[in-house]
Structure formats: C-alpha cells, structure tokens
Amino acid sequence: MSQQLTLSRAAKLIGVTRGALQKRIKEGGLHSFDGSLSTDELLQLYPDLQLEESGLFERTQKIKEDAFRRRVLDRTLPAKEVLAERLYEQSMELYDVKQHLQNYHTLAVGLQEQIQQLLNTHPESGEALTQLDAWLEKELQRVLGKEQKPDSLAVMDAMLRVMSAHVTLQPSGKDYFVEGNDTLLEAALKAGLALNYGCSSGNCGLCKARVISGQVMKTRHFDYVMSDPEKQQGYTLMCCHTAVSDVTLEALEAHSADDIPAQQLTARVKAVTPLSQDMMLLHLQTPRTHRLRFLAGQSVTLGHVDAGSGEFPIASCPCNDRDVQFHVQKGMGGTFGARVWNGLKSGENVTVYGPWGDYVFKDDSTNGIVFIAFDRGFAPIKSLLEHSMARESADDMILAWGVTQQDGHYMNNLCRAWTDALENFHYLPVSLHNQAQAADAVRLVIDPLLAQFPKVRKFDVYLAGPDELINAAETQLLAAGFSAKQISVLAA
C-alpha cells in the first residue's frame, strides 16, 4: 500500500537532493500532493533504486557490523535515552495500527453475524443476503490470505524515524533532520539554517524556540532560567535539547545581513596550509562557548596582537560549526596577511571582529544560481556554494572560475569532486593568464557560460573577484540580457 512522504524524507531515503525532486515536480514527472510524495510513484520514477546504496542503509549496516565499537555508536546513533523514546513512540503507533486492525476484524465478523440474523428473520431476501455473505467471505480470504509485498520506502522511512527526527520551522516552513547526538541547534546549523543563537552553551537564552508540536529532550546542562510564561508556552533552548519525535518549532531566523549582530571573539589557529604558490589556507577554530554567527558570503576582520589586522571574506560555510576558513593571498591583507605567510603558528590566538557585508543569498529567491569567481574571489563564492549545498535550495548551480595565474585554480580538485557528487552542479574552469585586457579576459568566461548553459539568463548571479574583472563581467552580463536585480557583486 502506497504511503505519503514529505519531500525532505523522500530525498533522504532515495539519495537525491531536494532540488532534484523539486525539478522533477516542476517538469511534471512527479506529482506532489500538499507537499507530500507517493512511495509508489517514487519507486516507479526510480525503478533501479537500490536502498542498499542509500546513506541511511549504509549507516544502519555499519551499526550492525560495529555494534560494540563505541566510536561508531557515538557518532551514528542518538543517545540511548533518545533512542528509547523514539522506539516507544513507534511502539505506540504500532499498537494503534493493531487496534485499528482488530476493530476492523470485529466489524467484519459482526457484519457476517448480522447477515445470518437477517437470513433467519427475512427469508424473502435470502438470495441477496447469501450472495453478500459469500462475497464478504471471499474478500476476507483474499485479503487475509494474500502475501503483501512490503513497501520498501515505507519500511526505510520507519527506520529513518528511529535514526533521526524531522524538524520543521515556523513561520518559514524550512526543515531539517536531527541525527546522532546533535542538538536542535547543531543540526540546524549543519543544514545551513541561520537560526538565532549566542553562546550555544545554555547561558544566554538567544536560541529559545517554542515547541508547537512533537517532543524534545534535554541532553546538556544549561544555566539559563526560563520564566514561568515561557515554560507555559512551551519554549526550549535549542542548544541543549534534541528532538525525540518529529517536531515543529517556532524559531527566529536571520533573513539578511542586518539580522546578524557584530561580534568579537578570540579564535585559535588550527592550521596554516599552502593551497598554491600564492594562496594560503588559514583555518581557525572558535571557542565552544562562542561560535561565530555569520551568513555565507560575509567577511570579518582578523587581528593578531603582534601583527595588526586585515579584512578577509570567509571561505567556509556557517554549517561548519566552530571551524572558520580563509584564503589569504600573498601580498594581500596588510600586516596580518604577511604574518599568515611568515610565522603564524597553530595554537596562536586570533581576534575575530564581524561579520561585515551584505553579499549574501537572496533569501526569497527560488531561481537557479550561477557563481562567477575571478582569482581570489573564489573564497566568498565557496562559502555561498557550500551553504547552498547544505540547504539543497537550488535546482541548478553553475560555477565559472576564471584565473589570471597558471596555478590560480588552487581548489580545482574540490570543484571537480562537487561535479562528480552532485547532479545539479556544473563547473567551468577558465584560464585567463594570457589576456592583457580585463574585458577580453572576462569574455572568455561569459561567452562559454552563456553558450553551454543558455538557461542561466534566468538565474541569480553572484560575482566576486578583483574590481577590474568583476566590473567588466557585470557590464557584459547586463549587455547579455541579465537585469541588475539578478546580479550580486563583491570586490574581493
């Protein structure tokens, strides 16, 4: 028997992105009823689907194979208390189903008894009642005796509900899954959601959310004291609670750069790694009690007690928890940039101020996205790309990266890996190092982009790179029919 699955659950079970399913719906190849999809139709659309290859099945098999290996259990399974509650919830649902089946059986038996009574009291209707009784008996035997093929997606969905909980946010309608030992807040950040929070350790209360439906459980100690009205209205701290069942929360989200407050914190240098002859990766880790809250595409000011400060675009996704990355080009970033290239060591402290800038996603846009990076402009583009991947918010993503140095594609392998892993991602690397004029160089990126992907004229465009190149690119895009509202520009 077919069941209905939410778009997020269906994507997770089948092993495709939400965007891929949304694209199928738009093209008419898949029907959606009130935001849900039929398991029968999904299996018809993906006839070669092997559930054994889905991430969920692999994780489940891993648990079976390594049942006594604490490392795997801790990272894959929720806490035993949460797991017990989820199993209890499913047991209650199973009990309800059994009760319904028993009631239907009682109803069928009672109907047969009523038919026999009518045969005794109204013999003139004997032939019709006898036919009805025979039909009922035949149908019962057919239904009860028929071997029902299990709905594989429905079975896996039941397993998914034990392994993870589905959270829906109001009023935005965005959703995500809570897996393992993640709190409501941690899971939301990993999913690329910009929820309101502060310390993330149960002290400030900024991550308060109201539980509209479902059950949550405390998993960490917190010092923040809820007021009596907040308790009565069902408020909880997302940083210290997890979801036991599917949950609907009323929570604050950031929709623009204006919703993110300026912060100051001290981060620790985790690594300084060369990416190319002219580019260095600076990897910082923020304190457990003070994560950096920012939107993909924003920048911060980095400072060192012995090396001054410099402003840099963030090159990582807000979903990366405490890890924040930057691409520092040789000769850029003032005295701080020089320190990165000449002696900044793992374990040193770096002061982080920010975030700054409004080069962020258009929150209400449902268009495809084309990212155009020139040279070091790849850093903020990477942040936007990873955020879009985490949210699975775009049907199609195209990255065109033009470089003026021979080793300018310093993360080429990563981009190609995205191409292999994601069916909705396309990568166009272009070498510009033989071009003297900015307009000529940019044309080597824009012309093949429009030729290979004619639909991009309807996409949102995010441009980043040195002034001369992005100015020329914006001019050519406008001449090609793009509107100014479609284009976001960052001089990086």
N, C-alpha and C positions, 0 to 999 in steps of 0.2 A: 504493500500500500504506500502510495506516494506521501511524502511529508513536505512541509514548507520550511525552508532555511533562510535566515537573513543573508544579505549579500556578503557581509563580513565572514560569517560562518562558512558559507559555500566556498568563498575564495580560499579560506584557510584549509578546508578539507580537500579541495581539488588540487591545490598547489599552484594557483594562479593569483594574479593581483586583482584587487577590487576594480582597478581601472580596466583590466581585460574583460571582466564580466560586464561592467558598465558599457563598454564599447559594443559587446555582443547585443546588449539590450537596445542600444541606440540603433544598431544596424538591423534590428528585427529578428535576429537569430535566437533570441532568448526572451521569454516573457516574464515580466515582474508583476506580481500582484501585491499591492500595498507594501512594497519594499521587500517582498519575500520571493524565493525561487523554489520551484518544484524539484524534488530529488529525481523523479522520473525523467523530467526534461533535461536536467543536468547530465544524467547518465547517457541519455540519447545524444546530447551535444558532444560529450567526451566519451565515446564508446570504447576507446582504448585506454581509459583511465585505469591505472594500477595503483590502488590505495597503498600497496606495499611501498610505493616510491614516495609517498607524501611525507612531509616532515613530521607530522603527528605520529604516523605509524612507526617511523624510524625511532622517534623518541620513546615510544611505548616499548618497542622491541629492545631498545637499549636498557630500559628499566628491568625488563625480564632477564636479560643476559647478565647485567651487572647489579643484581638486586642487593648484593651485600657490600657494594662498593660505595662508601659514604659520599665520595666526591660527586658521583653521578646522581645519586639520590638527592643530594642537597641542591644541585643545580637544575634538576629536571622536575622533581615532584614538589608540590606545595608542602607546607608544614603538615605534620601528621594530624594536628587538630583541625586544620582547614580541610584536609582530605577526608577526615571522618565526617565533617559536617556536609561536605558535598555528596558523599556516599549516602548519608542519611537522607538528604533531600531527594536523591534519585530513588531511594528505597520507598519514600513516601509516595512519589509519583507512580512507582511500580505497583504499590498497594492500591492506589486509586484506580489504576487501569484494571487490576484484578477484580476490584469491587464492581466496576462497571461491567466487566465480562460476566461476573456472577449474576448481576441484576438482569442482564440481557438473557442469560440462560434461564433464570427464573421466569422471565416474561414469556419466553418461548414455550416452556413447559406448561405455564398457566394457560397460554393460548390453546395448546393441544387439549388440555382438560376442559376448557370452555367449549371447544368444538365437540367433544364427546358428550357433554351435557346437552348441547343444542341438538345433537343427533337423537338423544333419548326423548327430549321434550318436543321436538319439531320434526317428526319423521318425514313430513312432506318436503323438507329441504335437504333430505338425506343425500341425494346425489351430489349437490353443490358442495355441501359440507365435507363429504367424503373426498371429493377432489381437492378441496382446500387442505384437508388433513394430509393427504398423500403428497401434495406439493410441498407443504411445510416440512414433512419428514424427509423428503428427498433433498431439499435445500439444506437442511441441517446436516445431513450426512455428507453432502458435497462440501460444505464449508468446513466442517469439523474434520473430515477425512482427507481434505486436500493438503498436500505439502506446500506450504507457503515459502517462496523464495525470499530470504531476508533482504531488506532494503539496505544495501551496503553503506550508503551515505548516512542513512539514519542511525545505523549502528555506530559508525565512526563519530557522528555528532554526539551521541550519548557518551562516548569515551572522551571526546573533547570537553564536554561539560564537567567531567571529573578532573581533567588535567588543567583546565583553565576556566576562568569566568569572563563573561562578556559584559562590558560596561558601556552604557550609553549616557552621553552628557546632554543636559538640557540647559539652556534653550537651543544650543547649536545643532543638536542631533548627531554630532560626531560620536564615534565609538572606537573601542579598542579592547584588547584581551589582557587579562592579568594572568601571568604564568609563573610557575615556580614559587619562590618566596618573595616576589616583588610586592611592594605596597601599591595601593591605588595610584599614588603619585609617581612612583618609579616607572610603573607600566605605562602610564600616560605619557611621560617624557620620552620613553623609548619609542612610543608610537608617533612621536613628532608633534604632540599637542602642547600648546602654550598655555598651560594652566597657571593660575596664580599661586605662588608659594614664596617662602622666605628662607628660613633656616633649614627646612627639610628634616628637622630632628625633634619636632614636637614641642618647641618652645614659643614660637611667635604667633601661631594660630592663623597665618595668612592662607594656609591651604584648606581652610574649612570648606566643606561641601555638605549639602543637605541630601540625605538619602531619601529619595522619592519612593523607591521600591527595591526589594531584594534585601540581602543580609550581608553585613560586613563584620569583620572580626579584628580585634586589637592584636597586633603582632609585635609591637615595640612600645617601650615605655615612653611616656610624654609628660611634661610638666605643665603644659598649657591647661588652664581650668576653663571648661565650658560654663557659660551662665545657664541658669535654670531654663529660661526661654529657649536657648539654643538646644539644650538637651530635649526639651519637649517637642521641638520642631524637627528633631532627627538629624542634627548636624554631627559630623565626624571629621577627624583630622586625616586627610588622605595620606600623609607621610607616615602614619603609624598604624594604619588599618589596611586590610586586604579584603577582597571580595570572596565571600563563601559561595554565593549563588550569582546568577545574572543580576546586575544592579543597574539602576537608573539614578544618576546623581545630578543635582542642580549645582553647577560649579562655575566660577568666574574664569574666563579665558581672555588672553590678550589677542586683540584683532589688528593692532597697529603698533608702531614703534612708540607711540605716545603712552601706551598701556604698560610699558616696561620701565620701571624706575631705575635711575642711575645707582650704581653700587660701587663699593670699594672693598676689595678683599686681597688677601695675600695667598698666592698660589705657589706650589713647589714645582721646580723644573723636574720633569720625569725623564726627558730625553732631548738631546740636540743631535739631529741626524741629517747628513747631507742627502739632498734629493738630486742634485746635479752640480756642475761646477759653480753655478751662480745662485743656487737656491738651497736654503736650509729649512728643515722642519723643526719647529720649536713646539714641544709637547709639554703642556702644563697640566697639573692636577690640582683642583680646588679642594679646600677642606671639606670633610664630611658634613660639617655643620654650617657650611656657607657655600653652596653651589652658585655658579654664575648663571643668572637668568638672562636670556637674550633671545632674539629672533634670528633665524637663518638670514645671512646677508649683512648683519651688522658688524661694526668694528669696535675695538676697545683701545685704550691707552695702556701700554705696558711700561712699568718703571722698575728701575733697579737702584739700590742705594748707592752704588758706585758708578753707574753708567747712564744716568739721566732717564729719559723716557722717549717713546715713539708711538705713533698710532698705527694699528695694523688691523686689516679685516680678519675676522675669524674664519678659519678654513675647515671647521668641523661642524657637525650638526648639534643642535640643542639636545638631541636624543642621546648624546654620548655621555650622559651622566656627568661625572666630575672631570672628564678628560676634555681639554680645550686645546686646539691645534692652530698653528700659524705658519705661513710660508714667508720666510724672511729672505729677501733677495740681497745679494752682496751689494753694498754701497747704498742701500735704502734703509730708512728707519732711524736715521740720526745716530746718536751715540749709543742708544740701546741696540740698534741693529748691528753696530760694529762690535758690541760686546757679545752678541749671539755668535758672531763669526770668529771672535777672538777671546775665547776663555770662559764663556758661560757654562757652568758645570751642573750635572744632575744633583738634585738636592738643594740647590740655591733657591732663595725666595724671590719672587717677582710680584710686584704690586699690580693689580688689575683694576682699572677705572672704566666704568661704562655700564651698558653698551651705548654706542652712538650710531646715528644714521637711520634713514627711513628706506634704505634699499632692501626691502623685504617683499614677501609674496603679497599679491592682491588677494585678500582673504576670501572674497566672494566670487572669485573667478573660477569657472569650470572649463576653461579653454586648455588646449594642449600648450606645451611650453617649449620654446627654443632658447637655449643658452648660448651666448656668443662671448667667448673669452679671448682676450689677447694677452699673451705673455703672463705676467703675474696676476692678471685679472681672474685666473683660474681659481684662486683661493676663495673669494666670496662665492663664486659660481659653484664650487664644490660643496660649500655649506648649504646652498639652496638645493642642489641636486640631492644630497643625502637626506635633507628634510622632506623633499617631495617623495623620495623612495620610502621613507619611514611612514609617511601618511598615505601612500598609494593614492594620491589625489589627482594625478594627471593621466589622461588616456594615453598620451604620447609625449615623450621627452626627447629632444634632439640637442646634442652638444656639438657646437662647432668651435674648435680651438685653434686659433692662428698664432704662430710664434715667430719671432724675428731672430732667434738664436738657434743654432744647429741642435742643441740639446734642450730646447725650450719646452718640449712635451715631457716634463720631468715626472709626470704620473701617468704616462701612456699606458702602462700595463693595467693600472686600476681602471681606466676608462674602457679598455678592451674587455676586461673582466665583467664590467657592468653590461657591455653589449652582449656577451655570451650568456649572462644570467637573466637578463630582463628582455622580454619580447617587445616591450614598448619603449625601449631606449635605443637611440641611434647615435653614433659617434663619427664626427667628420674632422680628423686632424689635418691641418694645413700648414705647410712651411712657407714663411714669408721672408726669409733672410736674404733673398736676392733682390728684393724690391726696395727702391730708394724712396718712392713717394707713398705716403700713407694711403691715398685714395686707391692707388694701384694695388697695394698690399691687401687692403680691405676687400677689394673686388674679387680677389682670389678666394675669399671666404664666402662672401654674399652670393656670388653668381652660382657656384655649385650647390649651395644650400637651397636656393630657390629652384634650381633645375631638378635636383634629386627629390625634394620634398615640397611640391607646389602648394600643399595644404598649409604650410607654415604662415601664409599671409593672414590666416585666421587665428594664429597662436599669439600668446603673450610672449614678449621678447625681453630677456634680461641680458644687458650688455655690461661688461666690466673689463677694464684694462687701462693703459696709458691714455691720457687726454686726446692726443692727436689721432690715435686709431679709433677710439670709440666715437669721437665726433664725426669722423669720416664715415664710420659704419652707420651711425644714426641718420646721416644725410642720405646715404644710399638706400636705407630701408624705407625712409619716407618717400623717396622717389619711386620705389618699387610698389607702393600702394599701402604700406603699413600706416596706421594712424598713430599720432603722438601718444594717445592713451594706451596703446598696446606696448609701448617701449619704456622700460625702466633702465636707467643708466647709472653706473658708478665709476668714477675715476679712481683707479687703484694703482 
